[in-house]
Amino acid sequence: MPIKVSVVIPVYNPGSYIQDCIDSMIRQSLPDDEYEAIFVDDGSTDDTPARLDAVAAAHSNIHVIHQENSGWPGKPRNVGIAAARGEYVMFVDNDDWLGDEALERMYEYAVANDSELVIGKMAGKGRPVPLELFRKNRPHATVATDPLIDSLTPHKMVSKAFLDRTGLRFPEGRRRLEDHVFISEAYLRAKGISVLSDYVCYYHVKRDDANNAGFQQIDPVGYFGNLREALDVVERYTEPGQVRDKLFRRWLRVEMVGRLSGNRLLRLPEQNRRDLFREIRGVATERFGPGVAGGLAPTQQIINALLVADRYDDVVKLAEWEAGMKPVGTLESLHWEDGALQIGLTAEYQVDGVPLTFTARKEGGIGGERLDLPLTPQGLAAVAEAGADTSARLDSAKVDLVVRERSSASEFFQPITFRRERVEVPGKSGETSRVRAVLCGAASVDPATAKNGKPLTEGIWDVLVRLSLAGWTKEVRLGSLRDSSVESTRVGRLAEGRLVMPYWTDPHGNLSLDVDQATPRLVDCLRRALPERVSLAAGRLNAPLPLEVAEESPCRLRLTANGTGESIEISGTLLPDPEGSRLDVKLPESGLNEAVGWKLEINALPEGSRKRWVVLPFALQPASAGGELRVVAHKAQTPPPAPKPKPLPAPQSRSLLARLGRKVRRSVTR
């Protein structure tokens, strides 16, 4: 059988961190005779060589190549390419791992779209990964039309025929950004590029010891010398104009301006900051025309203007201001509708705990607001002279809602509509008017489609808000600030054998979704069932439960006798009800001792699922006379109280947020 995919993994002293990578190679869904894993040991001095040799001895499709240390991953990857027999080559780092179906899905996607390069969705465990790139599948992507340039790591699947035809290989030796040079050329020369976004293919992992190669402190001179090589590639394969400017803008935005922003700059020692500033300024002034910086967001244009004008002190002042900036999200409403969890929210930026405000230059609607810059007069003059955009661009601000699976860090955007609100801030007489920018959003999380069209899998899914404004894009957990009304509408839902329970995390009180009882949080929901509303007549128990069901669903009930521990399991049914559901169960006609009390537990998941029994807040006790059973409250289980929400803003601000929350349904589509 021809080899479909060769996986090339450069290896150097990973220790135990390589085991997850090895395991993911073994678990691939492709048949063993259709893929191979080539570990290229670059002179490791730990126990890795012996570990890899043992794995290769046990698996015929895993191979190990040992070589002297070359100093960086470029040469090992090239050695792996030379040894690869597959139709495609997939590059993986020894700290990372693949999803179990990654090779199969990416290969099939490449073949279906006649692609020479495929990028699989990435999840960042402690490491940043592109999000916008993976918002949707992109079967035929280009650098001109899609945000490919946001992903320059080597973790992609590339046609071996393409590599051989072009002679494309990684730069070798002890250096940085060899992946930028390689991937940039691949993007510009590949005949077909596809982005697979509906399955997490690659897990990009920050080691507990933070000893990944990419986390080592850079030498600015060497680093930006290597960066120039990536720019050379772009110049070689593009003409001057919009596409080249767009590609160059990525390096200016991420590797240069981004390194001079906020805490990313401030956490460096003073001399390192100055060295970094000097080298970045050299590249910016030598290589980039006005069209590159002109496409940046306002805050990035401002830093670039200060950079070019050699205003180091002002860059530091701006970074100190940005370091205190964070988004704040308020959960305004929460309920189920048409099978989806409907989430109403408001979001805005704060600086040091105070809402961010802008100078108003235009009456009425959004538009014309300006950033207030904490710069020296000379810095402000440099920004003005450069013609940098200092507008707040409130008319292009946006908010997204993302769900993130906690164990894997895989993230998925959810459908959202929103409205931008321009909120006047009262000032003293004669002062220039100021405004806040508040975004009202209405998001929908459908558990059946929330993973880019596929169902949410079992686990804990955290809910986050991403707020983009004026060049800042930051995220924050949602829920710790919330309207008091959401507690009464926060219920679980059972549909198509999937149980989804919204809950508050402890101790922060953020909103998370428990899918298929990954936690015991269902008890939070069911404890609100009222024993006085439970009926027991003619041997049939009927109990309203605050758990939504889409249709009649089977369940199991376990009755455990007080004292003896004797238990009986019986079948029941959950029926749809306007208030959630109704538990309907026929008690056994024999074997149920009416002289003792019985604890009741329910299991709502289908047969064959991982089950978790939940104690109901009512029980059966013998009546005082006659020996018959009656329903009483069960108080043996006392779940921890839900975390209290953080105090909401002051009354005048809170009334504003409430008003904005009521407008969510009238929000405009992005």
Salt bridges, closest charged atoms under 4 A:
GLU34 OE1 - LYS4 NZ 3.01
GLU36 OE1 - HIS63 NE2 3.26
GLU36 OE1 - ARG85 NH2 2.94
ASP41 OD2 - HIS66 ND1 3.08
ASP47 OD2 - ARG51 NH2 3.97
ASP53 OD1 - HIS66 NE2 2.91
ASP93 OD1 - ARG77 NH2 3.05
ASP93 OD2 - HIS155 NE2 2.89
ASP95 OD1 - ARG207 NH1 3.11
ASP96 OD2 - HIS155 NE2 3.95
ASP96 OD2 - HIS204 ND1 3.08
ASP100 OD1 - ARG27 NE 2.86
GLU101 OE1 - ARG105 NE 2.82
GLU116 OE2 - ARG165 NH1 3.19
GLU132 OE2 - ARG135 NE 2.81
GLU132 OE1 - LYS398 NZ 3.79
ASP146 OD1 - ARG138 NH1 2.97
ASP150 OD1 - ARG253 NH2 3.17
ASP164 OD2 - LYS160 NZ 3.08
ASP164 OD1 - ARG169 NH2 3.22
GLU178 OE2 - ARG77 NH1 2.96
GLU185 OE2 - ARG189 NH1 2.74
ASP198 OD2 - LYS454 NZ 3.29
ASP209 OD2 - ARG207 NH2 2.99
GLU229 OE1 - ARG175 NH1 2.96
ASP232 OD1 - ARG287 NH2 2.83
GLU235 OE1 - ARG287 NH2 3.32
GLU255 OE2 - ARG250 NH1 3.13
GLU255 OE1 - ARG259 NH2 3.18
GLU270 OE1 - ARG273 NH1 3.62
GLU270 OE2 - ARG274 NE 2.76
ASP275 OD1 - ARG278 NH1 3.05
GLU279 OE2 - ARG278 NE 3.32
GLU286 OE1 - ARG228 NH2 3.13
ASP314 OD2 - ARG311 NE 3.02
GLU332 OE1 - ARG654 NH2 3.40
GLU337 OE1 - HIS335 NE2 3.27
GLU348 OE2 - ARG436 NH2 2.44
GLU369 OE2 - ARG422 NE 2.56
ASP372 OD2 - ARG434 NH2 2.18
ASP389 OD2 - ARG393 NE 2.87
ASP400 OD2 - ARG135 NH2 3.14
ASP400 OD1 - ARG670 NH1 3.45
GLU411 OE2 - ARG404 NH2 2.32
GLU421 OE2 - ARG419 NE 2.93
GLU421 OE2 - LYS663 NZ 3.64
GLU424 OE2 - ARG422 NH1 2.92
GLU458 OE2 - ARG610 NE 3.26
ASP462 OD1 - ARG406 NH2 2.74
ASP462 OD1 - ARG477 NH2 3.31
GLU475 OE2 - ARG404 NH2 2.44
GLU475 OE1 - ARG466 NH1 3.71
ASP483 OD2 - ARG654 NH2 2.77
GLU487 OE2 - ARG490 NH2 2.83
GLU487 OE2 - ARG528 NH1 3.49
ASP524 OD2 - ARG521 NH1 3.64
ASP524 OD1 - ARG527 NE 3.62
GLU548 OE1 - ARG493 NE 3.64
GLU569 OE1 - ARG556 NH2 3.32
ASP577 OD1 - ARG582 NE 3.49
GLU579 OE1 - ARG533 NH1 2.74
ASP584 OD2 - ARG540 NH1 2.72
GLU589 OE2 - LYS586 NZ 3.83
GLU601 OE1 - ARG558 NE 3.01
GLU607 OE1 - LYS611 NZ 3.96
